[in-house]
């Protein structure tokens, strides 16, 4: 397919995706109206029709010379527009980045390095599960859960400094000391306890 034809083709695919989403919304609304008047929904198995993951339109050169995080965010925005908010598999993301001329994804090792980089970028992305990510703003509850259980034990508050313990003096039991000895002990002098 030549370039002008490809451009027209891609525009019609985008238009089709928008129409499929509108049709699905209308079907859901009709189903709800039928339920409201106690009738059987006409479209019981309605689901958002979508072009598959590979059907999202990524143009050659779309991610050329762009940073990884920006490219992934851009692709996730396309996914949100086409399918709504959902976790996206790394394999799908890397396939789309390749189609968009993102460099540095030639081997499995390259993919593993990029995946690790994305996972570490908690300012932009949230791990939905082991193999899927989403934008941080899509899953605010997931972010709060991650903060609560980040694998570390909670820190205990530091104890308040206490008064230093006074050394017990040789001699009798508590209360056997002479008041003058107490005064001397407070001054730092030691006196001998009289033997009885």
C-alpha positions in Angstrom: 0.0 0.0 0.0 1.5 3.4 -1.0 1.8 6.2 1.6 -1.3 8.3 0.5 -3.5 5.2 0.5 -2.1 4.2 3.9 -3.0 7.6 5.4 -6.6 7.4 4.1 -6.8 3.8 5.3 -5.7 4.7 8.8 -8.1 7.6 9.0 -11.0 5.3 8.1 -9.8 2.8 10.7 -9.9 5.6 13.3 -13.4 6.6 12.2 -14.5 3.0 12.4 -13.2 2.6 16.0 -15.1 5.8 17.0 -18.3 4.5 15.4 -18.0 1.0 17.1 -17.6 2.8 20.4 -20.7 4.9 19.7 -22.7 1.9 18.6 -21.8 0.0 21.8 -22.8 3.0 24.0 -26.2 3.2 22.2 -26.8 -0.6 22.6 -26.0 -0.4 26.3 -28.4 2.6 26.6 -31.2 0.6 24.8 -30.6 -2.4 27.0 -31.0 -0.2 30.1 -34.2 1.4 28.7 -35.6 -2.1 28.1 -34.7 -3.2 31.7 -36.3 -0.1 33.1 -39.7 -1.0 31.5 -39.2 -4.7 32.5 -38.5 -6.0 29.0 -35.7 -8.3 27.8 -32.6 -6.4 26.6 -32.3 -6.7 22.8 -28.5 -6.7 23.0 -27.7 -9.1 25.8 -24.1 -9.8 24.9 -23.1 -6.2 24.2 -19.5 -5.4 24.8 -17.4 -2.6 23.5 -16.5 -3.7 20.0 -12.9 -2.8 19.3 -10.2 -3.4 16.8 -7.8 -5.7 18.4 -4.6 -4.6 20.1 -2.8 -4.7 16.8 -5.7 -2.6 15.3 -4.7 0.5 17.2 -3.2 2.9 14.8 0.5 3.5 15.4 2.1 5.3 12.5 5.7 4.5 11.4 7.9 7.1 13.0 5.4 8.0 15.7 7.9 7.0 18.5 11.1 7.7 16.6 13.7 9.4 18.8 11.3 9.8 21.7 12.0 8.8 25.2 10.7 5.5 26.5 8.4 6.9 29.2 6.8 9.4 26.8 6.3 6.8 24.1 4.6 4.4 26.5 2.4 7.2 27.9 1.4 8.1 24.3 0.5 4.5 23.5 -1.5 4.1 26.7 -3.4 7.2 25.8 -4.3 5.6 22.4 -5.4 2.5 24.3 -7.6 4.5 26.6 -9.2 6.3 23.7 -9.9 3.0 21.8 -10.7 0.6 24.7 -11.1 2.6 27.9 -9.0 2.2 31.0 -7.3 -1.2 31.3 -4.0 -2.7 32.1 -1.9 -3.2 29.0 0.6 -6.1 28.5 4.2 -5.3 28.0 4.3 -7.5 24.8 1.5 -5.3 23.3 3.4 -2.1 24.2 6.7 -3.3 22.7 4.9 -4.4 19.6 3.3 -1.0 19.2 6.6 0.8 19.9 8.3 -1.2 17.2 5.6 -0.3 14.7 6.1 3.3 15.7 9.9 3.1 14.9 11.1 3.2 18.6 14.7 2.1 18.6 16.4 -0.4 20.8 13.9 -3.2 20.9 15.6 -5.8 18.8 16.1 -8.6 21.3 14.4 -10.1 24.3 17.2 -8.6 26.5 16.3 -5.2 25.1 12.6 -5.8 26.0 13.6 -7.0 29.5 15.7 -3.8 30.1 12.9 -1.5 28.9 10.3 -3.4 31.0 12.4 -3.0 34.1 12.8 0.7 33.4 9.1 1.1 33.0 8.4 -0.8 36.2 10.8 1.4 38.1 9.0 4.6 36.9 6.4 4.6 39.6 5.9 8.4 39.1 4.1 7.7 35.8 3.1 4.0 35.7 1.3 1.5 38.0 1.8 -2.3 37.8 -1.7 -3.7 37.4 -0.3 -7.2 37.8 2.9 -9.0 36.9 2.6 -8.4 33.1 0.3 -5.4 32.7 0.8 -1.7 33.4 -1.4 1.4 33.3 -1.0 5.1 33.9 -0.8 6.1 37.5 -3.9 8.3 37.2 -6.0 5.3 36.0 -5.4 3.3 39.1 -5.2 5.6 42.2 -6.3 2.9 44.5 -3.6 0.6 43.2 -1.0 3.3 44.0 -2.3 3.6 47.6 -2.2 -0.2 48.1 1.4 -0.2 46.8 2.4 2.5 49.3 0.7 0.6 52.2 2.4 -2.7 51.3 5.7 -1.9 49.7 7.3 -5.0 51.2 8.8 -3.2 54.1 7.9 -3.5 57.7 6.4 -0.3 59.1 8.8 1.8 61.0 8.1 2.0 64.7 8.3 5.5 66.3 11.6 6.3 68.0 11.4 6.1 71.7 11.5 9.3 73.6 14.8 10.0 75.4 14.4 9.0 79.0 16.1 10.3 82.1 19.4 8.5 82.8 19.1 5.8 85.5 20.8 6.5 88.8 23.2 3.9 90.0 22.2 2.2 93.2 24.6 2.7 96.0 26.0 0.0 98.1 24.2 -0.4 101.3 20.9 -1.2 102.6 17.5 -1.5 101.0 15.6 1.4 99.6 14.7 3.9 102.2 17.7 3.0 104.4 19.7 6.0 103.3 20.2 9.1 105.4 18.8 12.3 103.9 22.3 13.9 104.1 23.6 11.1 101.9 20.9 11.8 99.3 22.0 15.4 99.3 25.6 14.5 98.9 24.8 11.9 96.2 23.0 14.6 94.2 26.1 16.8 94.4 28.2 13.9 93.2 29.9 13.1 96.5 29.9 9.6 97.9 29.5 8.9 101.5 29.8 5.7 103.3 26.7 4.2 104.6 27.0 3.6 108.4 27.0 0.0 109.3 24.5 -1.1 111.8 
